[in-house]
Amino acid sequence: MSDKTQVDRGSDRWAQLRFAIVGVLLAAPPDRGELRAVIARLASRQWTHPTTAEPTTFAFSTIEGWFYQVRNEHRDPVGKLKRRVRKDAGTHPSMGLELIQALEAQYRDHPSWSYQLHADNLQSRARKHAALSRCPSYETVRRFMQGRGWTKRKRLKHRETPGMERALEKLEKREIRSFEAAFVMGLWHLDFHEGSRKVVTPEAVWMTPQFLGILDDRSRLACHLQWYLDETADALVHGYSQAIQKRGLPRATMTDGGSAMRSGEFKKGIKVLGIQHDTTLPYSPYQNGKQENFWSTVEGRLMAMLEGVEELTLELLNEATQAWVEGDAGLGRGRRRPASSWNTTARSIPRSGFLHWNGSSRIATWVEAVHPAWS
């Protein structure tokens, strides 16, 4: 429901309540000299608040004003009692042209500032320049900036590059909205995440594991989660193959521009299977936001449960991850969705659906493999 619809319904409820209160005065007009006594009795009664549904009362002058407002209205007395929109609604009379230009230049130079910081700097500038007139309050500055879409943007910590400039230009000129695939298995997200805990290898070497996560966009189903010792095309293809064998073939996959995701082995493999491969724009992690948000869940829930394990191994970490995702976390079941969200034309895995590595050429080829689950 839109905000405008909610406002309209609230205005209708208020108008109906007001008419219910003064309607008795219109239906049975009191005798001469008795109007004040009747309105006083109405003011002493309790009425149901149209928004909170709690008992409330209205002052004598308020009810009297409603009565005189509709006394001579014969066509639409209920509409006459609706709240009127102010003539200056949506405008900012206290924001002069010079202030708007100064605030626009300030936001263009510092889009990562908070509303409070913008308001403080604007007030400081107004004190030094008489042409800017009196600076409005913080609330006025905040509402004005929100109305213009001047929201706080994250500060990019990387050095300036052509890719970063294109990403900033897109953020400034286009509206960024969240999206969700129409059907389950319509789009997968995948990415690697550097673990916060190190694992010990059989050679007694401490290494930082890399976590491969593959999620379904629509259902948030964890298609496959696995820890590896490095972020390579070998690890990516192995994990992606496991996801396909568990869940089936997706229609599309979205990744970032990492070297493993751009490898010829991976790109050729999904091309053979007819899976569309989309990559996010540089410096635009919000395009893969569901995946990025998932890492906080992993660190805050999964890794927190392993705090007491001193010598954590890769095998133990993977076993704990599978138990967590398929058990307590419920990510292996995804979010409960109505039947209409499932794509009835989803493809099954062909007999040639297993990825096999040709170690000599380093090219991934899809070879025929017999498996009872897909026969």
CORLIN-V719260 format. One line per field, one symbol per residue. burial: I if it has 24 or more other C-alpha atoms within 12 Angstrom, else O. Layout:
BEGIN
burial = ???
END
This chain:
BEGIN
burial = OOOOOOOOOOIOIIIIIIIIIIIOIOOOOOOOOOOOOIIOOIOOOOOOOOOOOOOOOIOOOOIIOIIOIIIOOOOOIIIIIIOOOOOOOOOOOOIOOOIIOIIIOIIOOOIOIIIOOIIOIIIOOIOOOOOIOOIIOOOIIIOIIOOOOIIOOOOOOOOOOOOOOOIIOOIOOOOOOOOOIOIIIIIIIIIIIIIOIIIOOOOOOOIIIIIIIIIIIIIIIIIIIIIIIOIIIIIIIIIIIIIIIIIIIIIIIIIIIOOIIIOOIIIIIIOOIOIIIIIIIIIIIOIIIIIIOIIOOIOOOIIOOIOOOOOIIIOOIIOIIIOIIOOOOOIIOIOOOOOOOOOOOOOOIIOOIIIIOOOOOOOIIIOOOOOOOOO
END
